[in-house]
Amino acid sequence: MINKTSVLQLQVVGKVHARDLVGEVGVLCYRPQPYTVRTKRLSQILRLSRATFLNILHSNAGDGAIIMNNFLNVYSFFVQL
């Protein structure tokens, strides 16, 4: 993930690996995030609406708990920055 600090300056703030989530803060908190995600190789990206994402969380309680725990860990990391 890249944070655009100025017109000419980019700062790498994190690295995303296979099966990682990107954009969950914006979906769960209604807050768009000022980050850009770039890939070094061909990647598959799944785009979900907020309603679809929340339906998946509700219908798969175990997976939903894991996603929410990961979200809280990532969120607490960025709050400390």
mmCIF file of the N, C-alpha and C atoms, coordinates in Angstrom:
data_MODEL
# 
_entry.id   MODEL 
# 
loop_
_atom_site.group_PDB 
_atom_site.id 
_atom_site.type_symbol 
_atom_site.label_atom_id 
_atom_site.label_alt_id 
_atom_site.label_comp_id 
_atom_site.label_asym_id 
_atom_site.label_entity_id 
_atom_site.label_seq_id 
_atom_site.pdbx_PDB_ins_code 
_atom_site.Cartn_x 
_atom_site.Cartn_y 
_atom_site.Cartn_z 
_atom_site.occupancy 
_atom_site.B_iso_or_equiv 
_atom_site.pdbx_formal_charge 
_atom_site.auth_seq_id 
_atom_site.auth_comp_id 
_atom_site.auth_asym_id 
_atom_site.auth_atom_id 
_atom_site.pdbx_PDB_model_num 
ATOM 1   N N  . MET A 1 1  ? 0.839   -1.159  0.000   1.00 0.00 ? 1  MET A N  1 
ATOM 2   C CA . MET A 1 1  ? 0.000   0.000   0.000   1.00 0.00 ? 1  MET A CA 1 
ATOM 3   C C  . MET A 1 1  ? 0.889   1.228   0.000   1.00 0.00 ? 1  MET A C  1 
ATOM 4   N N  . ILE A 1 2  ? 0.498   2.197   -0.728  1.00 0.00 ? 2  ILE A N  1 
ATOM 5   C CA . ILE A 1 2  ? 1.315   3.391   -0.899  1.00 0.00 ? 2  ILE A CA 1 
ATOM 6   C C  . ILE A 1 2  ? 0.522   4.607   -0.453  1.00 0.00 ? 2  ILE A C  1 
ATOM 7   N N  . ASN A 1 3  ? 1.124   5.422   0.384   1.00 0.00 ? 3  ASN A N  1 
ATOM 8   C CA . ASN A 1 3  ? 0.519   6.668   0.836   1.00 0.00 ? 3  ASN A CA 1 
ATOM 9   C C  . ASN A 1 3  ? 1.125   7.800   0.020   1.00 0.00 ? 3  ASN A C  1 
ATOM 10  N N  . LYS A 1 4  ? 0.281   8.596   -0.599  1.00 0.00 ? 4  LYS A N  1 
ATOM 11  C CA . LYS A 1 4  ? 0.760   9.724   -1.406  1.00 0.00 ? 4  LYS A CA 1 
ATOM 12  C C  . LYS A 1 4  ? 0.945   10.916  -0.480  1.00 0.00 ? 4  LYS A C  1 
ATOM 13  N N  . THR A 1 5  ? 2.192   11.185  -0.072  1.00 0.00 ? 5  THR A N  1 
ATOM 14  C CA . THR A 1 5  ? 2.473   12.253  0.878   1.00 0.00 ? 5  THR A CA 1 
ATOM 15  C C  . THR A 1 5  ? 2.544   13.619  0.229   1.00 0.00 ? 5  THR A C  1 
ATOM 16  N N  . SER A 1 6  ? 2.882   13.677  -1.031  1.00 0.00 ? 6  SER A N  1 
ATOM 17  C CA . SER A 1 6  ? 2.884   14.937  -1.774  1.00 0.00 ? 6  SER A CA 1 
ATOM 18  C C  . SER A 1 6  ? 2.749   14.595  -3.255  1.00 0.00 ? 6  SER A C  1 
ATOM 19  N N  . VAL A 1 7  ? 2.817   15.586  -4.082  1.00 0.00 ? 7  VAL A N  1 
ATOM 20  C CA . VAL A 1 7  ? 2.641   15.367  -5.515  1.00 0.00 ? 7  VAL A CA 1 
ATOM 21  C C  . VAL A 1 7  ? 3.728   14.447  -6.068  1.00 0.00 ? 7  VAL A C  1 
ATOM 22  N N  . LEU A 1 8  ? 4.950   14.598  -5.609  1.00 0.00 ? 8  LEU A N  1 
ATOM 23  C CA . LEU A 1 8  ? 6.065   13.821  -6.157  1.00 0.00 ? 8  LEU A CA 1 
ATOM 24  C C  . LEU A 1 8  ? 6.579   12.742  -5.221  1.00 0.00 ? 8  LEU A C  1 
ATOM 25  N N  . GLN A 1 9  ? 6.038   12.633  -4.030  1.00 0.00 ? 9  GLN A N  1 
ATOM 26  C CA . GLN A 1 9  ? 6.601   11.714  -3.052  1.00 0.00 ? 9  GLN A CA 1 
ATOM 27  C C  . GLN A 1 9  ? 5.589   10.630  -2.664  1.00 0.00 ? 9  GLN A C  1 
ATOM 28  N N  . LEU A 1 10 ? 6.016   9.386   -2.766  1.00 0.00 ? 10 LEU A N  1 
ATOM 29  C CA . LEU A 1 10 ? 5.202   8.251   -2.366  1.00 0.00 ? 10 LEU A CA 1 
ATOM 30  C C  . LEU A 1 10 ? 5.902   7.532   -1.224  1.00 0.00 ? 10 LEU A C  1 
ATOM 31  N N  . GLN A 1 11 ? 5.129   7.028   -0.273  1.00 0.00 ? 11 GLN A N  1 
ATOM 32  C CA . GLN A 1 11 ? 5.694   6.332   0.868   1.00 0.00 ? 11 GLN A CA 1 
ATOM 33  C C  . GLN A 1 11 ? 5.025   4.968   0.977   1.00 0.00 ? 11 GLN A C  1 
ATOM 34  N N  . VAL A 1 12 ? 5.805   3.900   0.975   1.00 0.00 ? 12 VAL A N  1 
ATOM 35  C CA . VAL A 1 12 ? 5.265   2.551   1.148   1.00 0.00 ? 12 VAL A CA 1 
ATOM 36  C C  . VAL A 1 12 ? 4.929   2.372   2.623   1.00 0.00 ? 12 VAL A C  1 
ATOM 37  N N  . VAL A 1 13 ? 3.658   2.047   2.912   1.00 0.00 ? 13 VAL A N  1 
ATOM 38  C CA . VAL A 1 13 ? 3.225   1.897   4.299   1.00 0.00 ? 13 VAL A CA 1 
ATOM 39  C C  . VAL A 1 13 ? 2.905   0.456   4.649   1.00 0.00 ? 13 VAL A C  1 
ATOM 40  N N  . GLY A 1 14 ? 2.899   -0.424  3.687   1.00 0.00 ? 14 GLY A N  1 
ATOM 41  C CA . GLY A 1 14 ? 2.631   -1.822  3.984   1.00 0.00 ? 14 GLY A CA 1 
ATOM 42  C C  . GLY A 1 14 ? 2.747   -2.675  2.739   1.00 0.00 ? 14 GLY A C  1 
ATOM 43  N N  . LYS A 1 15 ? 2.885   -3.967  2.970   1.00 0.00 ? 15 LYS A N  1 
ATOM 44  C CA . LYS A 1 15 ? 2.994   -4.920  1.885   1.00 0.00 ? 15 LYS A CA 1 
ATOM 45  C C  . LYS A 1 15 ? 1.840   -5.906  2.021   1.00 0.00 ? 15 LYS A C  1 
ATOM 46  N N  . VAL A 1 16 ? 1.152   -6.154  0.937   1.00 0.00 ? 16 VAL A N  1 
ATOM 47  C CA . VAL A 1 16 ? 0.020   -7.061  0.928   1.00 0.00 ? 16 VAL A CA 1 
ATOM 48  C C  . VAL A 1 16 ? 0.464   -8.379  0.310   1.00 0.00 ? 16 VAL A C  1 
ATOM 49  N N  . HIS A 1 17 ? 0.079   -9.462  0.945   1.00 0.00 ? 17 HIS A N  1 
ATOM 50  C CA . HIS A 1 17 ? 0.442   -10.797 0.475   1.00 0.00 ? 17 HIS A CA 1 
ATOM 51  C C  . HIS A 1 17 ? -0.805  -11.539 0.015   1.00 0.00 ? 17 HIS A C  1 
ATOM 52  N N  . ALA A 1 18 ? -0.621  -12.708 -0.546  1.00 0.00 ? 18 ALA A N  1 
ATOM 53  C CA . ALA A 1 18 ? -1.747  -13.514 -1.015  1.00 0.00 ? 18 ALA A CA 1 
ATOM 54  C C  . ALA A 1 18 ? -2.761  -13.703 0.110   1.00 0.00 ? 18 ALA A C  1 
ATOM 55  N N  . ARG A 1 19 ? -4.030  -13.557 -0.228  1.00 0.00 ? 19 ARG A N  1 
ATOM 56  C CA . ARG A 1 19 ? -5.169  -13.730 0.681   1.00 0.00 ? 19 ARG A CA 1 
ATOM 57  C C  . ARG A 1 19 ? -5.310  -12.633 1.730   1.00 0.00 ? 19 ARG A C  1 
ATOM 58  N N  . ASP A 1 20 ? -4.594  -11.520 1.587   1.00 0.00 ? 20 ASP A N  1 
ATOM 59  C CA . ASP A 1 20 ? -4.765  -10.379 2.490   1.00 0.00 ? 20 ASP A CA 1 
ATOM 60  C C  . ASP A 1 20 ? -5.931  -9.518  2.020   1.00 0.00 ? 20 ASP A C  1 
ATOM 61  N N  . LEU A 1 21 ? -6.487  -8.758  2.942   1.00 0.00 ? 21 LEU A N  1 
ATOM 62  C CA . LEU A 1 21 ? -7.578  -7.841  2.625   1.00 0.00 ? 21 LEU A CA 1 
ATOM 63  C C  . LEU A 1 21 ? -7.041  -6.433  2.432   1.00 0.00 ? 21 LEU A C  1 
ATOM 64  N N  . VAL A 1 22 ? -7.655  -5.721  1.515   1.00 0.00 ? 22 VAL A N  1 
ATOM 65  C CA . VAL A 1 22 ? -7.337  -4.317  1.290   1.00 0.00 ? 22 VAL A CA 1 
ATOM 66  C C  . VAL A 1 22 ? -8.656  -3.577  1.149   1.00 0.00 ? 22 VAL A C  1 
ATOM 67  N N  . GLY A 1 23 ? -8.822  -2.490  1.885   1.00 0.00 ? 23 GLY A N  1 
ATOM 68  C CA . GLY A 1 23 ? -10.018 -1.685  1.752   1.00 0.00 ? 23 GLY A CA 1 
ATOM 69  C C  . GLY A 1 23 ? -11.099 -1.961  2.766   1.00 0.00 ? 23 GLY A C  1 
ATOM 70  N N  . GLU A 1 24 ? -10.842 -2.877  3.707   1.00 0.00 ? 24 GLU A N  1 
ATOM 71  C CA . GLU A 1 24 ? -11.882 -3.217  4.677   1.00 0.00 ? 24 GLU A CA 1 
ATOM 72  C C  . GLU A 1 24 ? -12.214 -2.061  5.620   1.00 0.00 ? 24 GLU A C  1 
ATOM 73  N N  . VAL A 1 25 ? -11.260 -1.182  5.887   1.00 0.00 ? 25 VAL A N  1 
ATOM 74  C CA . VAL A 1 25 ? -11.532 -0.021  6.736   1.00 0.00 ? 25 VAL A CA 1 
ATOM 75  C C  . VAL A 1 25 ? -12.574 0.870   6.074   1.00 0.00 ? 25 VAL A C  1 
ATOM 76  N N  . GLY A 1 26 ? -12.407 1.123   4.799   1.00 0.00 ? 26 GLY A N  1 
ATOM 77  C CA . GLY A 1 26 ? -13.367 1.936   4.070   1.00 0.00 ? 26 GLY A CA 1 
ATOM 78  C C  . GLY A 1 26 ? -14.745 1.310   4.033   1.00 0.00 ? 26 GLY A C  1 
ATOM 79  N N  . VAL A 1 27 ? -14.802 -0.007  3.881   1.00 0.00 ? 27 VAL A N  1 
ATOM 80  C CA . VAL A 1 27 ? -16.081 -0.702  3.815   1.00 0.00 ? 27 VAL A CA 1 
ATOM 81  C C  . VAL A 1 27 ? -16.777 -0.708  5.173   1.00 0.00 ? 27 VAL A C  1 
ATOM 82  N N  . LEU A 1 28 ? -16.056 -1.026  6.222   1.00 0.00 ? 28 LEU A N  1 
ATOM 83  C CA . LEU A 1 28 ? -16.668 -1.169  7.546   1.00 0.00 ? 28 LEU A CA 1 
ATOM 84  C C  . LEU A 1 28 ? -16.938 0.155   8.230   1.00 0.00 ? 28 LEU A C  1 
ATOM 85  N N  . CYS A 1 29 ? -16.153 1.162   7.954   1.00 0.00 ? 29 CYS A N  1 
ATOM 86  C CA . CYS A 1 29 ? -16.273 2.443   8.664   1.00 0.00 ? 29 CYS A CA 1 
ATOM 87  C C  . CYS A 1 29 ? -16.809 3.576   7.787   1.00 0.00 ? 29 CYS A C  1 
ATOM 88  N N  . TYR A 1 30 ? -17.183 3.279   6.550   1.00 0.00 ? 30 TYR A N  1 
ATOM 89  C CA . TYR A 1 30 ? -17.651 4.314   5.615   1.00 0.00 ? 30 TYR A CA 1 
ATOM 90  C C  . TYR A 1 30 ? -16.613 5.422   5.428   1.00 0.00 ? 30 TYR A C  1 
ATOM 91  N N  . ARG A 1 31 ? -15.326 5.081   5.478   1.00 0.00 ? 31 ARG A N  1 
ATOM 92  C CA . ARG A 1 31 ? -14.268 6.085   5.327   1.00 0.00 ? 31 ARG A CA 1 
ATOM 93  C C  . ARG A 1 31 ? -13.315 5.648   4.220   1.00 0.00 ? 31 ARG A C  1 
ATOM 94  N N  . PRO A 1 32 ? -13.337 6.318   3.087   1.00 0.00 ? 32 PRO A N  1 
ATOM 95  C CA . PRO A 1 32 ? -12.357 6.005   2.047   1.00 0.00 ? 32 PRO A CA 1 
ATOM 96  C C  . PRO A 1 32 ? -10.944 6.233   2.580   1.00 0.00 ? 32 PRO A C  1 
ATOM 97  N N  . GLN A 1 33 ? -10.046 5.379   2.203   1.00 0.00 ? 33 GLN A N  1 
ATOM 98  C CA . GLN A 1 33 ? -8.668  5.465   2.684   1.00 0.00 ? 33 GLN A CA 1 
ATOM 99  C C  . GLN A 1 33 ? -7.776  6.091   1.606   1.00 0.00 ? 33 GLN A C  1 
ATOM 100 N N  . PRO A 1 34 ? -6.809  6.910   2.011   1.00 0.00 ? 34 PRO A N  1 
ATOM 101 C CA . PRO A 1 34 ? -5.960  7.621   1.041   1.00 0.00 ? 34 PRO A CA 1 
ATOM 102 C C  . PRO A 1 34 ? -4.768  6.785   0.575   1.00 0.00 ? 34 PRO A C  1 
ATOM 103 N N  . TYR A 1 35 ? -5.006  5.522   0.257   1.00 0.00 ? 35 TYR A N  1 
ATOM 104 C CA . TYR A 1 35 ? -3.914  4.642   -0.151  1.00 0.00 ? 35 TYR A CA 1 
ATOM 105 C C  . TYR A 1 35 ? -4.164  4.120   -1.550  1.00 0.00 ? 35 TYR A C  1 
ATOM 106 N N  . THR A 1 36 ? -3.093  3.797   -2.217  1.00 0.00 ? 36 THR A N  1 
ATOM 107 C CA . THR A 1 36 ? -3.130  3.174   -3.524  1.00 0.00 ? 36 THR A CA 1 
ATOM 108 C C  . THR A 1 36 ? -2.502  1.806   -3.398  1.00 0.00 ? 36 THR A C  1 
ATOM 109 N N  . VAL A 1 37 ? -3.101  0.825   -4.041  1.00 0.00 ? 37 VAL A N  1 
ATOM 110 C CA . VAL A 1 37 ? -2.536  -0.523  -4.038  1.00 0.00 ? 37 VAL A CA 1 
ATOM 111 C C  . VAL A 1 37 ? -1.996  -0.800  -5.425  1.00 0.00 ? 37 VAL A C  1 
ATOM 112 N N  . ARG A 1 38 ? -0.756  -1.224  -5.487  1.00 0.00 ? 38 ARG A N  1 
ATOM 113 C CA . ARG A 1 38 ? -0.127  -1.563  -6.763  1.00 0.00 ? 38 ARG A CA 1 
ATOM 114 C C  . ARG A 1 38 ? 0.365   -3.005  -6.688  1.00 0.00 ? 38 ARG A C  1 
ATOM 115 N N  . THR A 1 39 ? 0.312   -3.693  -7.813  1.00 0.00 ? 39 THR A N  1 
ATOM 116 C CA . THR A 1 39 ? 0.806   -5.061  -7.859  1.00 0.00 ? 39 THR A CA 1 
ATOM 117 C C  . THR A 1 39 ? 2.038   -5.133  -8.748  1.00 0.00 ? 39 THR A C  1 
ATOM 118 N N  . LYS A 1 40 ? 2.920   -6.055  -8.419  1.00 0.00 ? 40 LYS A N  1 
ATOM 119 C CA . LYS A 1 40 ? 4.124   -6.247  -9.223  1.00 0.00 ? 40 LYS A CA 1 
ATOM 120 C C  . LYS A 1 40 ? 3.902   -7.267  -10.330 1.00 0.00 ? 40 LYS A C  1 
ATOM 121 N N  . ARG A 1 41 ? 2.851   -8.078  -10.170 1.00 0.00 ? 41 ARG A N  1 
ATOM 122 C CA . ARG A 1 41 ? 2.549   -9.076  -11.194 1.00 0.00 ? 41 ARG A CA 1 
ATOM 123 C C  . ARG A 1 41 ? 1.044   -9.198  -11.347 1.00 0.00 ? 41 ARG A C  1 
ATOM 124 N N  . LEU A 1 42 ? 0.619   -9.950  -12.319 1.00 0.00 ? 42 LEU A N  1 
ATOM 125 C CA . LEU A 1 42 ? -0.795  -10.125 -12.588 1.00 0.00 ? 42 LEU A CA 1 
ATOM 126 C C  . LEU A 1 42 ? -1.502  -10.631 -11.337 1.00 0.00 ? 42 LEU A C  1 
ATOM 127 N N  . SER A 1 43 ? -2.581  -9.966  -10.942 1.00 0.00 ? 43 SER A N  1 
ATOM 128 C CA . SER A 1 43 ? -3.299  -10.307 -9.720  1.00 0.00 ? 43 SER A CA 1 
ATOM 129 C C  . SER A 1 43 ? -4.797  -10.354 -9.986  1.00 0.00 ? 43 SER A C  1 
ATOM 130 N N  . GLN A 1 44 ? -5.483  -11.125 -9.161  1.00 0.00 ? 44 GLN A N  1 
ATOM 131 C CA . GLN A 1 44 ? -6.938  -11.157 -9.224  1.00 0.00 ? 44 GLN A CA 1 
ATOM 132 C C  . GLN A 1 44 ? -7.474  -10.380 -8.034  1.00 0.00 ? 44 GLN A C  1 
ATOM 133 N N  . ILE A 1 45 ? -8.397  -9.475  -8.304  1.00 0.00 ? 45 ILE A N  1 
ATOM 134 C CA . ILE A 1 45 ? -8.968  -8.642  -7.252  1.00 0.00 ? 45 ILE A CA 1 
ATOM 135 C C  . ILE A 1 45 ? -10.472 -8.861  -7.252  1.00 0.00 ? 45 ILE A C  1 
ATOM 136 N N  . LEU A 1 46 ? -11.027 -9.081  -6.074  1.00 0.00 ? 46 LEU A N  1 
ATOM 137 C CA . LEU A 1 46 ? -12.456 -9.263  -5.906  1.00 0.00 ? 46 LEU A CA 1 
ATOM 138 C C  . LEU A 1 46 ? -13.028 -7.993  -5.308  1.00 0.00 ? 46 LEU A C  1 
ATOM 139 N N  . ARG A 1 47 ? -13.958 -7.373  -6.008  1.00 0.00 ? 47 ARG A N  1 
ATOM 140 C CA . ARG A 1 47 ? -14.573 -6.148  -5.531  1.00 0.00 ? 47 ARG A CA 1 
ATOM 141 C C  . ARG A 1 47 ? -15.968 -6.476  -5.011  1.00 0.00 ? 47 ARG A C  1 
ATOM 142 N N  . LEU A 1 48 ? -16.225 -6.103  -3.757  1.00 0.00 ? 48 LEU A N  1 
ATOM 143 C CA . LEU A 1 48 ? -17.502 -6.372  -3.116  1.00 0.00 ? 48 LEU A CA 1 
ATOM 144 C C  . LEU A 1 48 ? -18.130 -5.080  -2.619  1.00 0.00 ? 48 LEU A C  1 
ATOM 145 N N  . SER A 1 49 ? -19.440 -5.009  -2.691  1.00 0.00 ? 49 SER A N  1 
ATOM 146 C CA . SER A 1 49 ? -20.135 -3.888  -2.071  1.00 0.00 ? 49 SER A CA 1 
ATOM 147 C C  . SER A 1 49 ? -20.150 -4.110  -0.557  1.00 0.00 ? 49 SER A C  1 
ATOM 148 N N  . ARG A 1 50 ? -20.448 -3.067  0.184   1.00 0.00 ? 50 ARG A N  1 
ATOM 149 C CA . ARG A 1 50 ? -20.512 -3.179  1.639   1.00 0.00 ? 50 ARG A CA 1 
ATOM 150 C C  . ARG A 1 50 ? -21.566 -4.198  2.056   1.00 0.00 ? 50 ARG A C  1 
ATOM 151 N N  . ALA A 1 51 ? -22.732 -4.173  1.425   1.00 0.00 ? 51 ALA A N  1 
ATOM 152 C CA . ALA A 1 51 ? -23.824 -5.095  1.764   1.00 0.00 ? 51 ALA A CA 1 
ATOM 153 C C  . ALA A 1 51 ? -23.412 -6.544  1.526   1.00 0.00 ? 51 ALA A C  1 
ATOM 154 N N  . THR A 1 52 ? -22.778 -6.812  0.394   1.00 0.00 ? 52 THR A N  1 
ATOM 155 C CA . THR A 1 52 ? -22.322 -8.169  0.089   1.00 0.00 ? 52 THR A CA 1 
ATOM 156 C C  . THR A 1 52 ? -21.280 -8.620  1.093   1.00 0.00 ? 52 THR A C  1 
ATOM 157 N N  . PHE A 1 53 ? -20.329 -7.756  1.409   1.00 0.00 ? 53 PHE A N  1 
ATOM 158 C CA . PHE A 1 53 ? -19.278 -8.085  2.366   1.00 0.00 ? 53 PHE A CA 1 
ATOM 159 C C  . PHE A 1 53 ? -19.876 -8.428  3.733   1.00 0.00 ? 53 PHE A C  1 
ATOM 160 N N  . LEU A 1 54 ? -20.811 -7.619  4.210   1.00 0.00 ? 54 LEU A N  1 
ATOM 161 C CA . LEU A 1 54 ? -21.433 -7.875  5.510   1.00 0.00 ? 54 LEU A CA 1 
ATOM 162 C C  . LEU A 1 54 ? -22.294 -9.130  5.488   1.00 0.00 ? 54 LEU A C  1 
ATOM 163 N N  . ASN A 1 55 ? -22.961 -9.416  4.380   1.00 0.00 ? 55 ASN A N  1 
ATOM 164 C CA . ASN A 1 55 ? -23.723 -10.669 4.263   1.00 0.00 ? 55 ASN A CA 1 
ATOM 165 C C  . ASN A 1 55 ? -22.813 -11.882 4.368   1.00 0.00 ? 55 ASN A C  1 
ATOM 166 N N  . ILE A 1 56 ? -21.640 -11.806 3.759   1.00 0.00 ? 56 ILE A N  1 
ATOM 167 C CA . ILE A 1 56 ? -20.670 -12.904 3.850   1.00 0.00 ? 56 ILE A CA 1 
ATOM 168 C C  . ILE A 1 56 ? -20.216 -13.081 5.294   1.00 0.00 ? 56 ILE A C  1 
ATOM 169 N N  . LEU A 1 57 ? -19.946 -11.975 5.994   1.00 0.00 ? 57 LEU A N  1 
ATOM 170 C CA . LEU A 1 57 ? -19.531 -12.060 7.397   1.00 0.00 ? 57 LEU A CA 1 
ATOM 171 C C  . LEU A 1 57 ? -20.606 -12.710 8.260   1.00 0.00 ? 57 LEU A C  1 
ATOM 172 N N  . HIS A 1 58 ? -21.858 -12.335 8.026   1.00 0.00 ? 58 HIS A N  1 
ATOM 173 C CA . HIS A 1 58 ? -22.959 -12.874 8.827   1.00 0.00 ? 58 HIS A CA 1 
ATOM 174 C C  . HIS A 1 58 ? -23.224 -14.346 8.534   1.00 0.00 ? 58 HIS A C  1 
ATOM 175 N N  . SER A 1 59 ? -23.095 -14.757 7.286   1.00 0.00 ? 59 SER A N  1 
ATOM 176 C CA . SER A 1 59 ? -23.405 -16.143 6.927   1.00 0.00 ? 59 SER A CA 1 
ATOM 177 C C  . SER A 1 59 ? -22.279 -17.113 7.254   1.00 0.00 ? 59 SER A C  1 
ATOM 178 N N  . ASN A 1 60 ? -21.071 -16.617 7.459   1.00 0.00 ? 60 ASN A N  1 
ATOM 179 C CA . ASN A 1 60 ? -19.919 -17.466 7.814   1.00 0.00 ? 60 ASN A CA 1 
ATOM 180 C C  . ASN A 1 60 ? -19.310 -16.927 9.100   1.00 0.00 ? 60 ASN A C  1 
ATOM 181 N N  . ALA A 1 61 ? -19.919 -17.280 10.234  1.00 0.00 ? 61 ALA A N  1 
ATOM 182 C CA . ALA A 1 61 ? -19.544 -16.696 11.521  1.00 0.00 ? 61 ALA A CA 1 
ATOM 183 C C  . ALA A 1 61 ? -18.067 -16.903 11.848  1.00 0.00 ? 61 ALA A C  1 
ATOM 184 N N  . GLY A 1 62 ? -17.538 -18.077 11.598  1.00 0.00 ? 62 GLY A N  1 
ATOM 185 C CA . GLY A 1 62 ? -16.124 -18.347 11.893  1.00 0.00 ? 62 GLY A CA 1 
ATOM 186 C C  . GLY A 1 62 ? -15.192 -17.475 11.080  1.00 0.00 ? 62 GLY A C  1 
ATOM 187 N N  . ASP A 1 63 ? -15.451 -17.401 9.789   1.00 0.00 ? 63 ASP A N  1 
ATOM 188 C CA . ASP A 1 63 ? -14.636 -16.551 8.917   1.00 0.00 ? 63 ASP A CA 1 
ATOM 189 C C  . ASP A 1 63 ? -14.828 -15.077 9.264   1.00 0.00 ? 63 ASP A C  1 
ATOM 190 N N  . GLY A 1 64 ? -16.061 -14.711 9.610   1.00 0.00 ? 64 GLY A N  1 
ATOM 191 C CA . GLY A 1 64 ? -16.337 -13.326 9.988   1.00 0.00 ? 64 GLY A CA 1 
ATOM 192 C C  . GLY A 1 64 ? -15.555 -12.904 11.208  1.00 0.00 ? 64 GLY A C  1 
ATOM 193 N N  . ALA A 1 65 ? -15.433 -13.808 12.187  1.00 0.00 ? 65 ALA A N  1 
ATOM 194 C CA . ALA A 1 65 ? -14.656 -13.499 13.394  1.00 0.00 ? 65 ALA A CA 1 
ATOM 195 C C  . ALA A 1 65 ? -13.182 -13.301 13.060  1.00 0.00 ? 65 ALA A C  1 
ATOM 196 N N  . ILE A 1 66 ? -12.648 -14.131 12.170  1.00 0.00 ? 66 ILE A N  1 
ATOM 197 C CA . ILE A 1 66 ? -11.242 -14.001 11.763  1.00 0.00 ? 66 ILE A CA 1 
ATOM 198 C C  . ILE A 1 66 ? -11.028 -12.676 11.036  1.00 0.00 ? 66 ILE A C  1 
ATOM 199 N N  . ILE A 1 67 ? -11.929 -12.335 10.124  1.00 0.00 ? 67 ILE A N  1 
ATOM 200 C CA . ILE A 1 67 ? -11.806 -11.083 9.371   1.00 0.00 ? 67 ILE A CA 1 
ATOM 201 C C  . ILE A 1 67 ? -11.877 -9.885  10.307  1.00 0.00 ? 67 ILE A C  1 
ATOM 202 N N  . MET A 1 68 ? -12.813 -9.913  11.254  1.00 0.00 ? 68 MET A N  1 
ATOM 203 C CA . MET A 1 68 ? -12.948 -8.793  12.191  1.00 0.00 ? 68 MET A CA 1 
ATOM 204 C C  . MET A 1 68 ? -11.725 -8.680  13.093  1.00 0.00 ? 68 MET A C  1 
ATOM 205 N N  . ASN A 1 69 ? -11.166 -9.803  13.557  1.00 0.00 ? 69 ASN A N  1 
ATOM 206 C CA . ASN A 1 69 ? -9.933  -9.764  14.361  1.00 0.00 ? 69 ASN A CA 1 
ATOM 207 C C  . ASN A 1 69 ? -8.782  -9.176  13.558  1.00 0.00 ? 69 ASN A C  1 
ATOM 208 N N  . ASN A 1 70 ? -8.642  -9.601  12.300  1.00 0.00 ? 70 ASN A N  1 
ATOM 209 C CA . ASN A 1 70 ? -7.592  -9.055  11.440  1.00 0.00 ? 70 ASN A CA 1 
ATOM 210 C C  . ASN A 1 70 ? -7.808  -7.560  11.219  1.00 0.00 ? 70 ASN A C  1 
ATOM 211 N N  . PHE A 1 71 ? -9.065  -7.168  11.004  1.00 0.00 ? 71 PHE A N  1 
ATOM 212 C CA . PHE A 1 71 ? -9.388  -5.757  10.823  1.00 0.00 ? 71 PHE A CA 1 
ATOM 213 C C  . PHE A 1 71 ? -8.986  -4.947  12.047  1.00 0.00 ? 71 PHE A C  1 
ATOM 214 N N  . LEU A 1 72 ? -9.324  -5.433  13.231  1.00 0.00 ? 72 LEU A N  1 
ATOM 215 C CA . LEU A 1 72 ? -8.984  -4.697  14.456  1.00 0.00 ? 72 LEU A CA 1 
ATOM 216 C C  . LEU A 1 72 ? -7.478  -4.597  14.656  1.00 0.00 ? 72 LEU A C  1 
ATOM 217 N N  . ASN A 1 73 ? -6.739  -5.645  14.306  1.00 0.00 ? 73 ASN A N  1 
ATOM 218 C CA . ASN A 1 73 ? -5.276  -5.602  14.404  1.00 0.00 ? 73 ASN A CA 1 
ATOM 219 C C  . ASN A 1 73 ? -4.687  -4.570  13.455  1.00 0.00 ? 73 ASN A C  1 
ATOM 220 N N  . VAL A 1 74 ? -5.144  -4.563  12.218  1.00 0.00 ? 74 VAL A N  1 
ATOM 221 C CA . VAL A 1 74 ? -4.646  -3.609  11.228  1.00 0.00 ? 74 VAL A CA 1 
ATOM 222 C C  . VAL A 1 74 ? -5.046  -2.197  11.622  1.00 0.00 ? 74 VAL A C  1 
ATOM 223 N N  . TYR A 1 75 ? -6.300  -2.036  12.054  1.00 0.00 ? 75 TYR A N  1 
ATOM 224 C CA . TYR A 1 75 ? -6.791  -0.705  12.441  1.00 0.00 ? 75 TYR A CA 1 
ATOM 225 C C  . TYR A 1 75 ? -5.992  -0.145  13.609  1.00 0.00 ? 75 TYR A C  1 
ATOM 226 N N  . SER A 1 76 ? -5.714  -0.967  14.613  1.00 0.00 ? 76 SER A N  1 
ATOM 227 C CA . SER A 1 76 ? -4.945  -0.484  15.770  1.00 0.00 ? 76 SER A CA 1 
ATOM 228 C C  . SER A 1 76 ? -3.520  -0.120  15.355  1.00 0.00 ? 76 SER A C  1 
ATOM 229 N N  . PHE A 1 77 ? -2.948  -0.839  14.375  1.00 0.00 ? 77 PHE A N  1 
ATOM 230 C CA . PHE A 1 77 ? -1.620  -0.519  13.876  1.00 0.00 ? 77 PHE A CA 1 
ATOM 231 C C  . PHE A 1 77 ? -1.606  0.863   13.245  1.00 0.00 ? 77 PHE A C  1 
ATOM 232 N N  . PHE A 1 78 ? -2.604  1.159   12.386  1.00 0.00 ? 78 PHE A N  1 
ATOM 233 C CA . PHE A 1 78 ? -2.630  2.439   11.691  1.00 0.00 ? 78 PHE A CA 1 
ATOM 234 C C  . PHE A 1 78 ? -3.001  3.586   12.631  1.00 0.00 ? 78 PHE A C  1 
ATOM 235 N N  . VAL A 1 79 ? -3.762  3.315   13.661  1.00 0.00 ? 79 VAL A N  1 
ATOM 236 C CA . VAL A 1 79 ? -4.099  4.367   14.633  1.00 0.00 ? 79 VAL A CA 1 
ATOM 237 C C  . VAL A 1 79 ? -2.841  4.801   15.374  1.00 0.00 ? 79 VAL A C  1 
ATOM 238 N N  . GLN A 1 80 ? -1.919  3.866   15.602  1.00 0.00 ? 80 GLN A N  1 
ATOM 239 C CA . GLN A 1 80 ? -0.669  4.183   16.321  1.00 0.00 ? 80 GLN A CA 1 
ATOM 240 C C  . GLN A 1 80 ? 0.289   5.006   15.468  1.00 0.00 ? 80 GLN A C  1 
ATOM 241 N N  . LEU A 1 81 ? 0.115   5.003   14.127  1.00 0.00 ? 81 LEU A N  1 
ATOM 242 C CA . LEU A 1 81 ? 1.014   5.785   13.270  1.00 0.00 ? 81 LEU A CA 1 
ATOM 243 C C  . LEU A 1 81 ? 0.797   7.210   13.451  1.00 0.00 ? 81 LEU A C  1 
# 
